[in-house]
Amino acid sequence: ANGSYKRKERSEYQVMPREVACKKCKAVTVGRVCPICKSSELTPDWYGIILIFDPNKSRIASLLEIHAPHKYALKVS
């Protein structure tokens, strides 16, 4: 079992884009513009994730004033 593991070279790893959160609506994205409110005020300083699939049926979405299905940060600094 020891000899069957091959270590990958650094160049073989895929680099994941860094997710940022919108300061206005808290949507999480990897782009430079928020896909929900079109703001460019994005920050890498956020934590917690909530996924909203159907905001019209979600009490949490209503409480957080979320109106579009998306991935959102719970806290944005």
Disulfide bonds with the S-S distance in Angstrom:
none
